[in-house]
Amino acid sequence: MNTKKQCFQCGEDGTDIYGYTICDTCKSKIGLFTDETIKKHILLYNESKNNSYAEEIEDRLIFIEKDYIKKKIKLLSIQERLNELE
């Protein structure tokens, strides 16, 4: 059985990118960087900072993951409380 996956944003048929399903329309709206843009950022970043652009991206991913976990815990806690209060 071939089941189509739905875009996380709009629900249309999509494909997997980094573990998330996204359609072509929503993917085009994200504004993914081209290789040329990434190269420009590397040059600009490395001129002004002590760590590399790659390290900065890794640090940002870690920060976002921790922030996501905190927010999800908070919302799950509220959801649990709502269920107990009903």
N, C-alpha and C positions, 0 to 999 in steps of 0.2 A: 504494500500500500504506500503510495507516494503522497505524503501530506505536505502541503505548502505552508511555509512559515509566514507569520504576519509581522509586518513592520512594527517595531516597538512604539513608534511615534504616531502613525496614522492607521495602522491595521491592514494596509494593502499588502499584497504578496511581496516578499522581499528575499534577500539573500543574506547569508551570514558574513559579518565583518567583525573580527575580534570577539566573537562569542555573542554578538547581538545581531538580531535580524533587522534589516533596514531596506526600504525600497529605494529605487534609483532617484526618485524625486526628493525624498527626505535626505538622502546621502548628498545630493548636490547642494542642498541648503545648509549643510554643516560647515562648508568652507574648508575642506581638507587642504592641507598645504601641498603644493607641488614640490618636486625635488629642488627646483631653482629657489623657491621661497625658503626652504629649509637651509640651503647653502648660504643664503644671505643672512639668515638669522644666526647661523653658526659664526659667521665672520663678525657680525655686529656684536654678538654676545661675548665671544672670546676676547674681543678688544677691551671690554669694560669690566669683566668679572674674573674672580679667582678660579671658579670651577668651570667645567665645560658645559656647553649647551645640552649635551646628552645627560649629564648629571642633574642639571636643572629640571629637565623634563621628568627624569626619574623621581626627583624630590616632589615635583608637583603631583605626579601620579600617586605617590604615597600619601600626600596631604589630602587629596581628593578622596581616596579610599577610606582614610580614617574619618573624614568629615561625613562621608556617606554612611558609614557604620554608626556613628553617633546619632545622626538624624533618623536612621531607620530604627534604632533602638528606642528613641524618643517616641516616634510614631507608633511603634508596636506596643509600647507601654500605654499610650493613650488609648489605642484600640482595645487592649486588654481591660483597662479601667472602664471604658464605655460598655463593654460586654458584661462586666460585673455590676455596673450601675443600673442596667436595664432590668 
